[in-house]
Amino acid sequence: MRIYTHAECLNHLVMDGHPERPERLSYLMNHLQQIGFTDDFSVITPPPIPPARILAAHSQAHVDFLQASQPSDGMVPLDPDTWMSVNSLSAAHLAAGAVFAGMDSILNGPEQRVFCAVRPPGHHAEHDSAMGFCLLNSVAIAAIAALEHAEVQRVAVLDFDVHHGNGTVDICRQYPEILVCSSFQLPLYPNRLDDLVQPNIVNTPLQAGSDGSMFRAAIERDWLPAIEAHAPDIIFVSAGFDAHKEDPLADIRLVEDDYRWVTDFIVAMANQYAQGRIVSTLEGGYNLNALARSVAAHLEALA
């Protein structure tokens, strides 16, 4: 297994008190180093996403807006939640580049599993807009690109962030070859596209206070038959860890063992249908210690 990360992702700066802060990534990587995970698996520095790849998922107007919004110093808000600093666009290009390079290394080499420890996250970024801390939708960009490989006819994106993956749904709903399954607390931000009814879109809302047993039952009820019917050739994971009971932004009661369980579930699906091929990338998770512990559980199961 490979871990893709880049120091530039720490240079995407946000206002003081913002939950999606650089410490999320530095704390996580220090934890993985302390427990020996980075000694056992290769840590790869990705290149930026090729610009043409962005336009498969996002409009030229969106790309132009991000370029025009990037400040020459300081920080600027794109909306109340989403900020850009001097290096934010570079970090977003590298985050998307990590997922793309991870996909490419799996489909063109011996690797089966990749985890992208990057920020800013991506799954809220829609075709025409940045939102929810997200500038570019890294997973959607790579999922569309994967369809160009001769051996890939179908792709699955599995999103267990506590917030609905509206951006991935928005971009991928026009691709019947891409199955998008998203579990999330409802009602909760972003409150859009969570009721879309379409064969390749599986929305799994959870009530506030739901615990691991409710989460597991919902995943087996909704995701299992959809994945079996779709039979994907590669699986992308939007791995959000903000449904942890210690996370400050929501009210789902998951623990590390629930993330280990859902990863085991995904690995089993990948082994059955996708030759074991999984590209996972970090999305949410805002309690530093809970995030680090949960990612470690995810990676142990992924590996």
C-alpha positions in Angstrom: 0.0 0.0 0.0 1.1 3.6 -0.7 0.4 6.8 1.1 0.3 9.9 -1.0 0.8 13.3 0.7 2.5 16.6 0.1 3.9 19.3 2.4 2.2 22.0 0.3 -1.2 20.8 1.7 -0.1 22.3 5.0 0.2 25.7 3.3 -3.5 26.0 2.6 -4.3 28.4 5.4 -7.6 29.3 7.0 -8.8 31.8 9.6 -8.1 31.1 13.3 -10.7 28.8 14.7 -11.6 27.2 11.4 -12.1 23.4 11.8 -10.4 22.5 8.5 -6.9 23.6 9.6 -3.4 22.5 8.7 -3.0 20.8 12.0 -5.4 18.1 10.8 -2.8 16.8 8.4 0.4 17.4 10.4 -1.1 15.7 13.5 -2.3 12.8 11.4 1.1 12.2 9.7 2.9 12.5 13.0 0.6 9.9 14.5 1.1 7.5 11.6 4.9 8.0 12.0 4.7 7.4 15.7 2.9 4.1 15.3 5.3 2.9 12.6 2.8 3.0 9.7 5.0 5.2 7.5 7.9 2.8 8.1 5.9 -0.1 6.7 4.4 1.6 3.6 5.8 3.9 0.9 5.1 7.6 1.3 4.8 9.2 -2.2 4.9 12.9 -3.1 2.3 13.4 -5.9 2.5 15.8 -8.9 -0.2 18.4 -9.4 -3.3 17.3 -11.3 -2.9 17.9 -15.0 -5.1 21.0 -15.8 -7.1 19.2 -18.5 -8.2 16.6 -16.0 -9.9 19.3 -13.9 -12.1 20.3 -16.8 -13.6 16.8 -17.0 -15.3 17.4 -13.7 -15.4 21.2 -13.3 -16.4 24.0 -15.7 -13.9 26.5 -17.2 -15.8 29.2 -15.3 -15.1 27.5 -12.0 -11.4 27.1 -12.8 -11.3 30.8 -13.8 -13.1 31.8 -10.6 -10.6 29.9 -8.4 -7.6 31.5 -10.2 -9.1 34.9 -10.0 -9.9 34.5 -6.3 -6.5 33.4 -5.2 -5.0 36.2 -3.1 -1.4 37.5 -3.5 -1.2 37.6 0.3 -3.4 36.9 3.3 -6.7 35.0 3.0 -10.1 35.6 1.3 -13.4 33.9 1.9 -15.2 32.3 -1.1 -18.2 31.7 1.2 -18.6 31.7 5.0 -17.0 28.2 5.2 -14.5 28.1 2.3 -11.3 30.1 2.3 -8.3 30.6 0.0 -4.8 31.7 0.9 -1.8 32.3 -1.3 -1.0 28.5 -1.6 -4.6 27.1 -1.5 -5.0 26.5 -5.2 -1.6 24.8 -5.4 -2.6 22.6 -2.4 -5.9 21.7 -4.1 -4.1 20.8 -7.4 -1.8 18.5 -5.4 -4.6 17.0 -3.4 -6.4 16.2 -6.7 -3.1 15.1 -8.2 -2.6 12.6 -5.3 -5.9 10.9 -6.0 -5.3 10.8 -9.8 -1.7 9.5 -9.3 -3.0 6.9 -6.9 -5.5 5.7 -9.4 -3.0 5.6 -12.1 -0.5 3.6 -10.1 -3.1 1.0 -9.2 -4.4 0.6 -12.8 -0.9 0.6 -14.3 1.2 -1.2 -11.7 1.3 -3.7 -8.9 -0.3 -1.6 -6.2 -3.8 -2.5 -5.0 -4.4 0.1 -2.3 -3.7 3.8 -1.9 -4.5 6.4 0.8 -4.2 10.1 0.0 -3.4 12.1 3.2 -4.2 15.5 1.7 -6.2 18.7 2.1 -8.2 20.7 1.2 -10.9 18.1 1.0 -13.0 17.8 -2.1 -16.4 16.0 -2.0 -18.5 19.2 -1.6 -17.0 20.9 -4.7 -19.7 20.8 -7.4 -19.3 21.2 -11.2 -19.6 25.0 -11.0 -18.8 25.9 -7.4 -16.4 25.6 -4.4 -18.1 25.1 -1.1 -17.9 23.3 2.3 -14.1 23.8 2.7 -13.6 22.2 -0.8 -12.1 23.8 -4.0 -11.7 20.9 -6.4 -13.4 17.5 -6.3 -10.4 15.2 -6.3 -12.4 12.0 -6.2 -14.8 12.9 -9.0 -11.8 14.0 -11.2 -10.1 10.7 -10.8 -13.2 8.6 -11.0 -14.0 10.1 -14.5 -10.4 9.7 -15.6 -10.5 6.0 -14.5 -13.1 5.3 -17.1 -10.6 6.0 -19.8 -8.7 2.8 -18.9 -9.5 -0.1 -21.1 -10.1 -2.5 -18.2 -12.4 -0.1 -16.4 -16.1 -0.1 -17.4 -17.6 0.8 -14.0 -16.4 2.8 -11.0 -17.8 3.1 -7.4 -17.3 6.1 -5.1 -18.1 5.2 -1.5 -18.4 8.3 0.8 -18.8 7.8 4.6 -18.2 11.4 5.7 -20.8 12.8 8.1 -21.7 15.4 5.5 -23.4 14.4 2.2 -21.0 14.2 -0.8 -23.1 16.7 -2.8 -20.3 17.7 -5.1 -19.5 14.1 -6.1 -23.2 13.4 -6.7 -23.5 16.6 -8.7 -20.6 15.8 -11.0 -21.0 12.1 -11.3 -24.8 11.8 -11.7 -24.4 12.2 -15.5 -22.1 9.1 -15.6 -24.2 5.9 -15.2 -20.8 4.1 -15.1 -20.1 5.7 -11.8 -22.0 4.6 -8.7 -21.9 7.1 -5.8 -22.9 5.9 -2.4 -22.9 8.5 0.4 -23.8 8.1 4.1 -24.4 11.3 6.1 -26.3 12.9 8.9 -29.6 14.5 7.9 -30.6 17.3 8.4 -27.1 18.7 8.2 -24.9 20.8 5.8 -25.1 21.0 2.8 -28.8 20.1 2.6 -28.7 19.7 -1.2 -28.9 16.7 -3.6 -29.4 14.4 -0.7 -32.9 13.4 -2.1 -31.8 12.8 -5.7 -33.4 9.6 -7.0 -31.3 8.0 -9.7 -30.0 4.5 -10.3 -26.3 5.3 -9.9 -26.8 7.5 -6.8 -27.4 5.9 -3.4 -28.1 8.3 -0.5 -28.0 6.9 3.0 -29.2 9.5 5.5 -28.7 8.9 9.2 -30.5 10.6 12.1 -28.6 12.6 14.7 -27.5 10.3 17.5 -27.2 7.2 15.2 -24.5 4.8 16.6 -22.3 2.2 14.9 -25.0 -0.5 14.8 -27.4 1.8 12.9 -24.6 2.9 10.6 -23.6 -0.7 9.8 -27.2 -1.7 9.2 -27.8 1.2 6.8 -24.6 0.4 4.9 -25.5 -3.2 4.5 -29.1 -2.3 3.5 -28.3 0.4 0.9 -24.7 -0.1 -0.3 -24.3 -3.8 -0.5 -27.0 -4.5 -3.1 -26.0 -1.4 -5.1 -22.3 -2.5 -5.3 -23.2 -6.0 -6.1 -25.4 -4.8 -9.0 -22.8 -2.3 -10.3 -19.8 -4.6 -9.9 -17.2 -1.8 -10.1 -13.7 -2.3 -11.5 -12.1 0.1 -9.1 -13.4 1.7 -5.9 -12.7 5.3 -4.7 -13.4 6.1 -1.0 -14.2 9.6 0.3 -13.0 8.8 3.8 -14.5 11.3 6.2 -14.0 10.7 9.9 -16.3 13.5 11.3 -19.1 11.0 12.1 -16.9 10.0 15.1 -18.6 10.6 18.5 -15.8 13.0 19.5 -16.1 15.2 16.4 -17.4 18.7 17.1 -19.3 19.3 13.8 -22.1 16.7 13.9 -24.0 14.2 16.1 -23.3 10.7 14.8 -21.7 8.3 17.4 -19.2 6.2 15.5 -15.9 4.9 17.0 -12.7 3.6 15.5 -14.1 0.1 15.2 -16.9 1.3 13.0 -14.4 2.8 10.6 -12.5 -0.5 10.7 -15.7 -2.3 9.9 -16.7 -0.2 7.0 -13.2 -0.4 5.6 -13.4 -4.2 5.9 -16.7 -4.1 4.1 -15.2 -2.0 1.3 -12.1 -4.3 1.0 -14.4 -7.3 0.7 -16.3 -5.6 -2.1 -13.1 -4.6 -3.8 -11.7 -8.1 -3.6 -14.9 -9.6 -5.0 -15.4 -7.2 -7.9 -12.4 -4.9 -8.4 -9.3 -7.0 -8.1 -8.8 -5.5 -4.7 -8.3 -2.0 -6.1 -9.1 0.9 -3.8 -8.1 4.6 -3.8 -9.0 6.3 -0.5 -8.7 10.0 0.3 -9.2 12.0 3.4 -12.2 14.2 3.5 -13.6 15.4 6.9 -12.6 14.8 10.6 -12.0 17.7 12.9 -11.1 16.3 16.4 -7.4 15.8 15.9 -7.0 12.8 18.2 -10.1 11.0 17.0 -9.2 11.7 13.4 -5.7 10.2 13.8 -7.0 7.1 15.6 -9.8 6.6 13.1 -7.5 7.0 10.1 -5.1 4.4 11.6 -8.0 1.9 12.0 -9.0 2.6 8.3 -5.4 2.1 7.1 -4.9 -1.1 9.1 -8.0 -2.6 7.5 -7.1 -1.1 4.1 -3.6 -2.7 4.2 
